[in-house]
């Protein structure tokens, strides 16, 4: 059974050189390695103009989907700009649960106002019950009379926050 588990592709967090997220994602795609680089768009102002710019949601990180086999992990590590695959124990990459990646993709695709948010260990876990984010799970917090859903990415110990209607969630 351990053999089959090693062959199943899983998501892993990859630490990349500062400001190299897009370049590394392109290089991984050229090697046909599935990547996910969550992005947010922000308006940047200069003296003469404004422009909508895409930024990585988690600066310095992106996600790859591959198997735990050493040759596949090595293919990722050999890409220029990759620093390391995130591991709790040396040499043991930590897979990210598929539901966390899918929830993160839904949040990013929704084009809502996302903000990086500190990772939380405590708080009420909830699931959105209606609308385009139906099924997304996270932690509900209250801030200045607003309800915020925080989606945590355990391996990165980071999260993102989205303002929601508290009536659209249920306890898990």
GIKADA-V741017 format. One record per backbone hydrogen bond with DSSP energy under -1.0 kcal/mol. NH is the residue of the N-H (numbers start at 1). CO is the residue of the C=O. Records with the same first field share a line. If there is no record, write none. Layout:
NH=CO + CO
This chain:
5=1
6=2
10=66
12=64
14=62
15=84
16=60
17=81
20=17
24=20
25=21
26=22
27=23
28=24
29=25
30=26
31=27
32=29
33=28
36=63
40=55
42=53
44=51
46=49
51=44
53=42
55=40
57=38
61=58
62=14
63=36
64=12
65=34
66=10
68=6
73=69
74=70
75=71
76=72
77=73
78=74
79=76
82=79
83=15
84=15
86=13
92=89
94=86
96=11
101=97
102=98
103=99
104=100
105=101
106=102
107=103
108=104
109=105
110=106
111=108
114=112
115=161
117=159
126=138
127=170
128=136
129=168
134=131
135=128
136=133
138=126
139=150
140=124
141=148
143=146
146=143
148=141
149=162
150=139
151=160
153=158
157=153
158=153
159=117
160=151
161=115
162=149
164=147
168=165
169=166
170=127
172=125
